Amino acid sequence: MLKNKNDYSCTTYLGSRKVNFMKYVHNVLRYSQWLNRKGIRWSIINVYDRREGTFITRFYYGDFIIPKPKFGN
């Protein structure tokens, strides 16, 4: 796992409609809490390695969200 801050980029959807994109994310759990506080309705968060642009994982609303998903296998 990378040890730098802001290792992730997140694209957030409500159904098939993109509702938010955040280029610099350090903690995905806190990002999802921020979305909820702002009243941004969402159903899916796609998490990417910000530096490589590769897909890491997907979280659905109501899932247990891992604050810092692991890269690779």
PDB file of N, CA, C and O in Angstrom:
ATOM      1  N   MET A   1       0.839  -1.167   0.000  1.00  0.00           N
ATOM      2  CA  MET A   1       0.000   0.000   0.000  1.00  0.00           C
ATOM      3  C   MET A   1       0.889   1.237   0.000  1.00  0.00           C
ATOM      4  O   MET A   1       1.925   1.283   0.664  1.00  0.00           O
ATOM      5  N   LEU A   2       0.456   2.234  -0.761  1.00  0.00           N
ATOM      6  CA  LEU A   2       1.200   3.484  -0.776  1.00  0.00           C
ATOM      7  C   LEU A   2       1.051   4.174   0.568  1.00  0.00           C
ATOM      8  O   LEU A   2       0.009   4.059   1.214  1.00  0.00           O
ATOM      9  N   LYS A   3       2.074   4.884   0.990  1.00  0.00           N
ATOM     10  CA  LYS A   3       2.049   5.532   2.293  1.00  0.00           C
ATOM     11  C   LYS A   3       1.865   7.033   2.188  1.00  0.00           C
ATOM     12  O   LYS A   3       1.902   7.735   3.199  1.00  0.00           O
ATOM     13  N   ASN A   4       1.668   7.532   0.984  1.00  0.00           N
ATOM     14  CA  ASN A   4       1.451   8.956   0.792  1.00  0.00           C
ATOM     15  C   ASN A   4       0.003   9.313   1.096  1.00  0.00           C
ATOM     16  O   ASN A   4      -0.863   8.441   1.171  1.00  0.00           O
ATOM     17  N   LYS A   5      -0.247  10.605   1.268  1.00  0.00           N
ATOM     18  CA  LYS A   5      -1.620  11.060   1.420  1.00  0.00           C
ATOM     19  C   LYS A   5      -2.269  11.156   0.048  1.00  0.00           C
ATOM     20  O   LYS A   5      -1.596  11.237  -0.980  1.00  0.00           O
ATOM     21  N   ASN A   6      -3.573  11.144   0.063  1.00  0.00           N
ATOM     22  CA  ASN A   6      -4.357  11.331  -1.162  1.00  0.00           C
ATOM     23  C   ASN A   6      -4.003  10.315  -2.243  1.00  0.00           C
ATOM     24  O   ASN A   6      -3.741  10.674  -3.392  1.00  0.00           O
ATOM     25  N   ASP A   7      -4.000   9.051  -1.856  1.00  0.00           N
ATOM     26  CA  ASP A   7      -3.656   7.979  -2.783  1.00  0.00           C
ATOM     27  C   ASP A   7      -4.783   7.631  -3.753  1.00  0.00           C
ATOM     28  O   ASP A   7      -4.554   6.916  -4.728  1.00  0.00           O
ATOM     29  N   TYR A   8      -6.000   8.127  -3.501  1.00  0.00           N
ATOM     30  CA  TYR A   8      -7.165   7.697  -4.260  1.00  0.00           C
ATOM     31  C   TYR A   8      -7.838   8.848  -4.983  1.00  0.00           C
ATOM     32  O   TYR A   8      -7.716  10.011  -4.596  1.00  0.00           O
ATOM     33  N   SER A   9      -8.551   8.493  -6.044  1.00  0.00           N
ATOM     34  CA  SER A   9      -9.535   9.352  -6.682  1.00  0.00           C
ATOM     35  C   SER A   9     -10.845   8.584  -6.622  1.00  0.00           C
ATOM     36  O   SER A   9     -10.856   7.361  -6.761  1.00  0.00           O
ATOM     37  N   CYS A  10     -11.943   9.289  -6.416  1.00  0.00           N
ATOM     38  CA  CYS A  10     -13.245   8.633  -6.294  1.00  0.00           C
ATOM     39  C   CYS A  10     -14.239   9.277  -7.243  1.00  0.00           C
ATOM     40  O   CYS A  10     -14.337  10.500  -7.332  1.00  0.00           O
ATOM     41  N   THR A  11     -14.975   8.427  -7.953  1.00  0.00           N
ATOM     42  CA  THR A  11     -16.090   8.865  -8.775  1.00  0.00           C
ATOM     43  C   THR A  11     -17.343   8.287  -8.153  1.00  0.00           C
ATOM     44  O   THR A  11     -17.409   7.089  -7.879  1.00  0.00           O
ATOM     45  N   THR A  12     -18.336   9.131  -7.929  1.00  0.00           N
ATOM     46  CA  THR A  12     -19.533   8.742  -7.203  1.00  0.00           C
ATOM     47  C   THR A  12     -20.747   8.873  -8.113  1.00  0.00           C
ATOM     48  O   THR A  12     -20.893   9.849  -8.848  1.00  0.00           O
ATOM     49  N   TYR A  13     -21.615   7.866  -8.046  1.00  0.00           N
ATOM     50  CA  TYR A  13     -22.794   7.808  -8.903  1.00  0.00           C
ATOM     51  C   TYR A  13     -24.055   7.614  -8.078  1.00  0.00           C
ATOM     52  O   TYR A  13     -24.023   7.037  -6.991  1.00  0.00           O
ATOM     53  N   LEU A  14     -25.166   8.108  -8.615  1.00  0.00           N
ATOM     54  CA  LEU A  14     -26.495   7.768  -8.144  1.00  0.00           C
ATOM     55  C   LEU A  14     -27.145   7.079  -9.328  1.00  0.00           C
ATOM     56  O   LEU A  14     -27.559   7.726 -10.290  1.00  0.00           O
ATOM     57  N   GLY A  15     -27.229   5.765  -9.248  1.00  0.00           N
ATOM     58  CA  GLY A  15     -27.637   4.990 -10.419  1.00  0.00           C
ATOM     59  C   GLY A  15     -26.546   5.096 -11.463  1.00  0.00           C
ATOM     60  O   GLY A  15     -25.390   4.772 -11.189  1.00  0.00           O
ATOM     61  N   SER A  16     -26.898   5.547 -12.663  1.00  0.00           N
ATOM     62  CA  SER A  16     -25.893   5.692 -13.725  1.00  0.00           C
ATOM     63  C   SER A  16     -25.443   7.145 -13.892  1.00  0.00           C
ATOM     64  O   SER A  16     -24.641   7.445 -14.777  1.00  0.00           O
ATOM     65  N   ARG A  17     -25.952   8.048 -13.050  1.00  0.00           N
ATOM     66  CA  ARG A  17     -25.622   9.473 -13.155  1.00  0.00           C
ATOM     67  C   ARG A  17     -24.478   9.832 -12.210  1.00  0.00           C
ATOM     68  O   ARG A  17     -24.553   9.573 -11.009  1.00  0.00           O
ATOM     69  N   LYS A  18     -23.413  10.432 -12.762  1.00  0.00           N
ATOM     70  CA  LYS A  18     -22.282  10.864 -11.935  1.00  0.00           C
ATOM     71  C   LYS A  18     -22.719  12.060 -11.100  1.00  0.00           C
ATOM     72  O   LYS A  18     -23.232  13.046 -11.629  1.00  0.00           O
ATOM     73  N   VAL A  19     -22.507  11.961  -9.778  1.00  0.00           N
ATOM     74  CA  VAL A  19     -22.921  13.052  -8.890  1.00  0.00           C
ATOM     75  C   VAL A  19     -21.737  13.752  -8.225  1.00  0.00           C
ATOM     76  O   VAL A  19     -21.895  14.851  -7.693  1.00  0.00           O
ATOM     77  N   ASN A  20     -20.551  13.131  -8.247  1.00  0.00           N
ATOM     78  CA  ASN A  20     -19.387  13.777  -7.644  1.00  0.00           C
ATOM     79  C   ASN A  20     -18.120  13.083  -8.121  1.00  0.00           C
ATOM     80  O   ASN A  20     -18.102  11.878  -8.376  1.00  0.00           O
ATOM     81  N   PHE A  21     -17.056  13.883  -8.235  1.00  0.00           N
ATOM     82  CA  PHE A  21     -15.717  13.355  -8.499  1.00  0.00           C
ATOM     83  C   PHE A  21     -14.766  14.086  -7.566  1.00  0.00           C
ATOM     84  O   PHE A  21     -14.809  15.312  -7.459  1.00  0.00           O
ATOM     85  N   MET A  22     -13.916  13.336  -6.897  1.00  0.00           N
ATOM     86  CA  MET A  22     -12.919  13.934  -6.002  1.00  0.00           C
ATOM     87  C   MET A  22     -11.561  13.366  -6.413  1.00  0.00           C
ATOM     88  O   MET A  22     -11.336  12.158  -6.345  1.00  0.00           O
ATOM     89  N   LYS A  23     -10.670  14.244  -6.835  1.00  0.00           N
ATOM     90  CA  LYS A  23      -9.365  13.802  -7.333  1.00  0.00           C
ATOM     91  C   LYS A  23      -8.425  13.377  -6.224  1.00  0.00           C
ATOM     92  O   LYS A  23      -7.642  12.445  -6.412  1.00  0.00           O
ATOM     93  N   TYR A  24      -8.480  14.034  -5.071  1.00  0.00           N
ATOM     94  CA  TYR A  24      -7.550  13.753  -3.976  1.00  0.00           C
ATOM     95  C   TYR A  24      -8.325  13.251  -2.752  1.00  0.00           C
ATOM     96  O   TYR A  24      -8.963  14.034  -2.050  1.00  0.00           O
ATOM     97  N   VAL A  25      -8.262  11.940  -2.506  1.00  0.00           N
ATOM     98  CA  VAL A  25      -8.948  11.326  -1.369  1.00  0.00           C
ATOM     99  C   VAL A  25      -7.932  10.525  -0.571  1.00  0.00           C
ATOM    100  O   VAL A  25      -7.208   9.695  -1.123  1.00  0.00           O
ATOM    101  N   HIS A  26      -7.883  10.777   0.723  1.00  0.00           N
ATOM    102  CA  HIS A  26      -6.972  10.046   1.598  1.00  0.00           C
ATOM    103  C   HIS A  26      -7.695   8.917   2.320  1.00  0.00           C
ATOM    104  O   HIS A  26      -7.111   7.862   2.566  1.00  0.00           O
ATOM    105  N   ASN A  27      -8.962   9.134   2.661  1.00  0.00           N
ATOM    106  CA  ASN A  27      -9.712   8.173   3.464  1.00  0.00           C
ATOM    107  C   ASN A  27     -11.104   8.056   2.853  1.00  0.00           C
ATOM    108  O   ASN A  27     -11.885   9.006   2.905  1.00  0.00           O
ATOM    109  N   VAL A  28     -11.419   6.901   2.275  1.00  0.00           N
ATOM    110  CA  VAL A  28     -12.675   6.717   1.550  1.00  0.00           C
ATOM    111  C   VAL A  28     -13.876   6.759   2.494  1.00  0.00           C
ATOM    112  O   VAL A  28     -14.934   7.261   2.114  1.00  0.00           O
ATOM    113  N   LEU A  29     -13.735   6.251   3.698  1.00  0.00           N
ATOM    114  CA  LEU A  29     -14.823   6.315   4.674  1.00  0.00           C
ATOM    115  C   LEU A  29     -15.185   7.772   4.974  1.00  0.00           C
ATOM    116  O   LEU A  29     -16.358   8.143   4.964  1.00  0.00           O
ATOM    117  N   ARG A  30     -14.182   8.579   5.237  1.00  0.00           N
ATOM    118  CA  ARG A  30     -14.443   9.998   5.517  1.00  0.00           C
ATOM    119  C   ARG A  30     -15.029  10.706   4.300  1.00  0.00           C
ATOM    120  O   ARG A  30     -15.862  11.601   4.444  1.00  0.00           O
ATOM    121  N   TYR A  31     -14.600  10.312   3.108  1.00  0.00           N
ATOM    122  CA  TYR A  31     -15.187  10.872   1.886  1.00  0.00           C
ATOM    123  C   TYR A  31     -16.677  10.547   1.819  1.00  0.00           C
ATOM    124  O   TYR A  31     -17.482  11.422   1.498  1.00  0.00           O
ATOM    125  N   SER A  32     -17.059   9.301   2.116  1.00  0.00           N
ATOM    126  CA  SER A  32     -18.481   8.923   2.072  1.00  0.00           C
ATOM    127  C   SER A  32     -19.272   9.674   3.143  1.00  0.00           C
ATOM    128  O   SER A  32     -20.421  10.050   2.909  1.00  0.00           O
ATOM    129  N   GLN A  33     -18.674   9.898   4.307  1.00  0.00           N
ATOM    130  CA  GLN A  33     -19.336  10.665   5.358  1.00  0.00           C
ATOM    131  C   GLN A  33     -19.519  12.122   4.930  1.00  0.00           C
ATOM    132  O   GLN A  33     -20.544  12.734   5.229  1.00  0.00           O
ATOM    133  N   TRP A  34     -18.534  12.672   4.237  1.00  0.00           N
ATOM    134  CA  TRP A  34     -18.631  14.029   3.713  1.00  0.00           C
ATOM    135  C   TRP A  34     -19.782  14.135   2.716  1.00  0.00           C
ATOM    136  O   TRP A  34     -20.554  15.093   2.758  1.00  0.00           O
ATOM    137  N   LEU A  35     -19.901  13.150   1.815  1.00  0.00           N
ATOM    138  CA  LEU A  35     -21.008  13.138   0.857  1.00  0.00           C
ATOM    139  C   LEU A  35     -22.342  13.194   1.590  1.00  0.00           C
ATOM    140  O   LEU A  35     -23.226  13.971   1.229  1.00  0.00           O
ATOM    141  N   ASN A  36     -22.481  12.370   2.618  1.00  0.00           N
ATOM    142  CA  ASN A  36     -23.735  12.315   3.377  1.00  0.00           C
ATOM    143  C   ASN A  36     -24.013  13.631   4.098  1.00  0.00           C
ATOM    144  O   ASN A  36     -25.152  14.099   4.113  1.00  0.00           O
ATOM    145  N   ARG A  37     -22.984  14.232   4.694  1.00  0.00           N
ATOM    146  CA  ARG A  37     -23.164  15.517   5.383  1.00  0.00           C
ATOM    147  C   ARG A  37     -23.605  16.619   4.428  1.00  0.00           C
ATOM    148  O   ARG A  37     -24.404  17.481   4.793  1.00  0.00           O
ATOM    149  N   LYS A  38     -23.081  16.588   3.205  1.00  0.00           N
ATOM    150  CA  LYS A  38     -23.421  17.593   2.198  1.00  0.00           C
ATOM    151  C   LYS A  38     -24.775  17.331   1.542  1.00  0.00           C
ATOM    152  O   LYS A  38     -25.257  18.141   0.751  1.00  0.00           O
ATOM    153  N   GLY A  39     -25.384  16.190   1.878  1.00  0.00           N
ATOM    154  CA  GLY A  39     -26.685  15.856   1.296  1.00  0.00           C
ATOM    155  C   GLY A  39     -26.597  15.349  -0.129  1.00  0.00           C
ATOM    156  O   GLY A  39     -27.584  15.383  -0.865  1.00  0.00           O
ATOM    157  N   ILE A  40     -25.424  14.877  -0.525  1.00  0.00           N
ATOM    158  CA  ILE A  40     -25.241  14.334  -1.872  1.00  0.00           C
ATOM    159  C   ILE A  40     -25.683  12.870  -1.858  1.00  0.00           C
ATOM    160  O   ILE A  40     -25.026  12.017  -1.260  1.00  0.00           O
ATOM    161  N   ARG A  41     -26.784  12.597  -2.515  1.00  0.00           N
ATOM    162  CA  ARG A  41     -27.282  11.221  -2.568  1.00  0.00           C
ATOM    163  C   ARG A  41     -26.413  10.419  -3.523  1.00  0.00           C
ATOM    164  O   ARG A  41     -26.041  10.909  -4.590  1.00  0.00           O
ATOM    165  N   TRP A  42     -26.087   9.180  -3.142  1.00  0.00           N
ATOM    166  CA  TRP A  42     -25.210   8.350  -3.959  1.00  0.00           C
ATOM    167  C   TRP A  42     -25.569   6.885  -3.769  1.00  0.00           C
ATOM    168  O   TRP A  42     -26.170   6.500  -2.767  1.00  0.00           O
ATOM    169  N   SER A  43     -25.187   6.075  -4.752  1.00  0.00           N
ATOM    170  CA  SER A  43     -25.400   4.631  -4.653  1.00  0.00           C
ATOM    171  C   SER A  43     -24.106   3.854  -4.852  1.00  0.00           C
ATOM    172  O   SER A  43     -23.985   2.727  -4.372  1.00  0.00           O
ATOM    173  N   ILE A  44     -23.136   4.438  -5.553  1.00  0.00           N
ATOM    174  CA  ILE A  44     -21.877   3.742  -5.865  1.00  0.00           C
ATOM    175  C   ILE A  44     -20.712   4.709  -5.749  1.00  0.00           C
ATOM    176  O   ILE A  44     -20.789   5.853  -6.197  1.00  0.00           O
ATOM    177  N   ILE A  45     -19.618   4.227  -5.133  1.00  0.00           N
ATOM    178  CA  ILE A  45     -18.346   4.955  -5.157  1.00  0.00           C
ATOM    179  C   ILE A  45     -17.320   4.042  -5.808  1.00  0.00           C
ATOM    180  O   ILE A  45     -17.044   2.953  -5.304  1.00  0.00           O
ATOM    181  N   ASN A  46     -16.754   4.480  -6.926  1.00  0.00           N
ATOM    182  CA  ASN A  46     -15.650   3.763  -7.559  1.00  0.00           C
ATOM    183  C   ASN A  46     -14.356   4.401  -7.070  1.00  0.00           C
ATOM    184  O   ASN A  46     -14.199   5.621  -7.111  1.00  0.00           O
ATOM    185  N   VAL A  47     -13.432   3.562  -6.605  1.00  0.00           N
ATOM    186  CA  VAL A  47     -12.167   4.044  -6.047  1.00  0.00           C
ATOM    187  C   VAL A  47     -11.035   3.664  -6.998  1.00  0.00           C
ATOM    188  O   VAL A  47     -10.937   2.519  -7.439  1.00  0.00           O
ATOM    189  N   TYR A  48     -10.182   4.643  -7.307  1.00  0.00           N
ATOM    190  CA  TYR A  48      -9.067   4.458  -8.233  1.00  0.00           C
ATOM    191  C   TYR A  48      -7.756   4.836  -7.558  1.00  0.00           C
ATOM    192  O   TYR A  48      -7.725   5.693  -6.675  1.00  0.00           O
ATOM    193  N   ASP A  49      -6.676   4.189  -7.981  1.00  0.00           N
ATOM    194  CA  ASP A  49      -5.338   4.612  -7.604  1.00  0.00           C
ATOM    195  C   ASP A  49      -5.101   5.926  -8.338  1.00  0.00           C
ATOM    196  O   ASP A  49      -5.057   5.954  -9.568  1.00  0.00           O
ATOM    197  N   ARG A  50      -4.950   6.999  -7.595  1.00  0.00           N
ATOM    198  CA  ARG A  50      -4.855   8.320  -8.211  1.00  0.00           C
ATOM    199  C   ARG A  50      -3.656   8.447  -9.141  1.00  0.00           C
ATOM    200  O   ARG A  50      -3.758   9.072 -10.197  1.00  0.00           O
ATOM    201  N   ARG A  51      -2.541   7.872  -8.772  1.00  0.00           N
ATOM    202  CA  ARG A  51      -1.318   8.023  -9.574  1.00  0.00           C
ATOM    203  C   ARG A  51      -1.321   7.162 -10.833  1.00  0.00           C
ATOM    204  O   ARG A  51      -0.852   7.594 -11.885  1.00  0.00           O
ATOM    205  N   GLU A  52      -1.842   5.962 -10.725  1.00  0.00           N
ATOM    206  CA  GLU A  52      -1.851   5.033 -11.860  1.00  0.00           C
ATOM    207  C   GLU A  52      -3.135   5.116 -12.681  1.00  0.00           C
ATOM    208  O   GLU A  52      -3.141   4.781 -13.865  1.00  0.00           O
ATOM    209  N   GLY A  53      -4.223   5.563 -12.051  1.00  0.00           N
ATOM    210  CA  GLY A  53      -5.509   5.618 -12.732  1.00  0.00           C
ATOM    211  C   GLY A  53      -6.220   4.281 -12.802  1.00  0.00           C
ATOM    212  O   GLY A  53      -7.229   4.149 -13.495  1.00  0.00           O
ATOM    213  N   THR A  54      -5.703   3.283 -12.089  1.00  0.00           N
ATOM    214  CA  THR A  54      -6.298   1.951 -12.149  1.00  0.00           C
ATOM    215  C   THR A  54      -7.420   1.810 -11.121  1.00  0.00           C
ATOM    216  O   THR A  54      -7.368   2.382 -10.032  1.00  0.00           O
ATOM    217  N   PHE A  55      -8.421   1.043 -11.494  1.00  0.00           N
ATOM    218  CA  PHE A  55      -9.563   0.782 -10.626  1.00  0.00           C
ATOM    219  C   PHE A  55      -9.121  -0.100  -9.463  1.00  0.00           C
ATOM    220  O   PHE A  55      -8.389  -1.070  -9.663  1.00  0.00           O
ATOM    221  N   ILE A  56      -9.562   0.231  -8.240  1.00  0.00           N
ATOM    222  CA  ILE A  56      -9.234  -0.567  -7.061  1.00  0.00           C
ATOM    223  C   ILE A  56     -10.440  -1.359  -6.584  1.00  0.00           C
ATOM    224  O   ILE A  56     -10.389  -2.584  -6.475  1.00  0.00           O
ATOM    225  N   THR A  57     -11.534  -0.640  -6.300  1.00  0.00           N
ATOM    226  CA  THR A  57     -12.713  -1.313  -5.765  1.00  0.00           C
ATOM    227  C   THR A  57     -13.938  -0.436  -5.933  1.00  0.00           C
ATOM    228  O   THR A  57     -13.843   0.730  -6.317  1.00  0.00           O
ATOM    229  N   ARG A  58     -15.093  -1.022  -5.638  1.00  0.00           N
ATOM    230  CA  ARG A  58     -16.372  -0.317  -5.711  1.00  0.00           C
ATOM    231  C   ARG A  58     -17.095  -0.537  -4.386  1.00  0.00           C
ATOM    232  O   ARG A  58     -17.118  -1.646  -3.852  1.00  0.00           O
ATOM    233  N   PHE A  59     -17.685   0.535  -3.865  1.00  0.00           N
ATOM    234  CA  PHE A  59     -18.512   0.443  -2.668  1.00  0.00           C
ATOM    235  C   PHE A  59     -19.925   0.865  -3.025  1.00  0.00           C
ATOM    236  O   PHE A  59     -20.132   1.822  -3.772  1.00  0.00           O
ATOM    237  N   TYR A  60     -20.899   0.138  -2.480  1.00  0.00           N
ATOM    238  CA  TYR A  60     -22.305   0.479  -2.649  1.00  0.00           C
ATOM    239  C   TYR A  60     -22.813   1.122  -1.366  1.00  0.00           C
ATOM    240  O   TYR A  60     -22.325   0.820  -0.278  1.00  0.00           O
ATOM    241  N   TYR A  61     -23.800   2.015  -1.499  1.00  0.00           N
ATOM    242  CA  TYR A  61     -24.386   2.656  -0.335  1.00  0.00           C
ATOM    243  C   TYR A  61     -24.873   1.570   0.625  1.00  0.00           C
ATOM    244  O   TYR A  61     -25.590   0.654   0.222  1.00  0.00           O
ATOM    245  N   GLY A  62     -24.487   1.676   1.874  1.00  0.00           N
ATOM    246  CA  GLY A  62     -24.859   0.670   2.872  1.00  0.00           C
ATOM    247  C   GLY A  62     -23.777  -0.368   3.113  1.00  0.00           C
ATOM    248  O   GLY A  62     -23.856  -1.121   4.084  1.00  0.00           O
ATOM    249  N   ASP A  63     -22.760  -0.425   2.248  1.00  0.00           N
ATOM    250  CA  ASP A  63     -21.631  -1.334   2.451  1.00  0.00           C
ATOM    251  C   ASP A  63     -20.784  -0.870   3.626  1.00  0.00           C
ATOM    252  O   ASP A  63     -20.819   0.297   4.015  1.00  0.00           O
ATOM    253  N   PHE A  64     -20.026  -1.799   4.180  1.00  0.00           N
ATOM    254  CA  PHE A  64     -18.979  -1.455   5.131  1.00  0.00           C
ATOM    255  C   PHE A  64     -17.834  -0.895   4.293  1.00  0.00           C
ATOM    256  O   PHE A  64     -17.271  -1.605   3.460  1.00  0.00           O
ATOM    257  N   ILE A  65     -17.490   0.361   4.506  1.00  0.00           N
ATOM    258  CA  ILE A  65     -16.469   1.017   3.682  1.00  0.00           C
ATOM    259  C   ILE A  65     -15.129   0.967   4.390  1.00  0.00           C
ATOM    260  O   ILE A  65     -14.991   1.417   5.527  1.00  0.00           O
ATOM    261  N   ILE A  66     -14.149   0.413   3.701  1.00  0.00           N
ATOM    262  CA  ILE A  66     -12.781   0.339   4.214  1.00  0.00           C
ATOM    263  C   ILE A  66     -12.149   1.715   3.999  1.00  0.00           C
ATOM    264  O   ILE A  66     -12.124   2.208   2.871  1.00  0.00           O
ATOM    265  N   PRO A  67     -11.636   2.344   5.064  1.00  0.00           N
ATOM    266  CA  PRO A  67     -11.073   3.696   4.916  1.00  0.00           C
ATOM    267  C   PRO A  67      -9.959   3.785   3.880  1.00  0.00           C
ATOM    268  O   PRO A  67      -9.890   4.744   3.111  1.00  0.00           O
ATOM    269  N   LYS A  68      -9.074   2.765   3.864  1.00  0.00           N
ATOM    270  CA  LYS A  68      -7.934   2.809   2.950  1.00  0.00           C
ATOM    271  C   LYS A  68      -7.822   1.445   2.261  1.00  0.00           C
ATOM    272  O   LYS A  68      -7.121   0.558   2.748  1.00  0.00           O
ATOM    273  N   PRO A  69      -8.514   1.279   1.124  1.00  0.00           N
ATOM    274  CA  PRO A  69      -8.457   0.000   0.408  1.00  0.00           C
ATOM    275  C   PRO A  69      -7.038  -0.339  -0.016  1.00  0.00           C
ATOM    276  O   PRO A  69      -6.232   0.550  -0.289  1.00  0.00           O
ATOM    277  N   LYS A  70      -6.739  -1.626  -0.068  1.00  0.00           N
ATOM    278  CA  LYS A  70      -5.406  -2.071  -0.477  1.00  0.00           C
ATOM    279  C   LYS A  70      -5.286  -2.058  -1.986  1.00  0.00           C
ATOM    280  O   LYS A  70      -6.245  -2.336  -2.706  1.00  0.00           O
ATOM    281  N   PHE A  71      -4.095  -1.731  -2.454  1.00  0.00           N
ATOM    282  CA  PHE A  71      -3.789  -1.751  -3.880  1.00  0.00           C
ATOM    283  C   PHE A  71      -3.392  -3.162  -4.267  1.00  0.00           C
ATOM    284  O   PHE A  71      -2.850  -3.912  -3.456  1.00  0.00           O
ATOM    285  N   GLY A  72      -3.663  -3.513  -5.504  1.00  0.00           N
ATOM    286  CA  GLY A  72      -3.234  -4.826  -6.006  1.00  0.00           C
ATOM    287  C   GLY A  72      -4.075  -5.954  -5.439  1.00  0.00           C
ATOM    288  O   GLY A  72      -5.245  -5.767  -5.104  1.00  0.00           O
ATOM    289  N   ASN A  73      -3.470  -7.122  -5.337  1.00  0.00           N
ATOM    290  CA  ASN A  73      -4.203  -8.321  -4.899  1.00  0.00           C
ATOM    291  C   ASN A  73      -4.465  -8.275  -3.452  1.00  0.00           C
ATOM    292  O   ASN A  73      -5.070  -9.196  -2.905  1.00  0.00           O
TER     293      ASN A  73
END
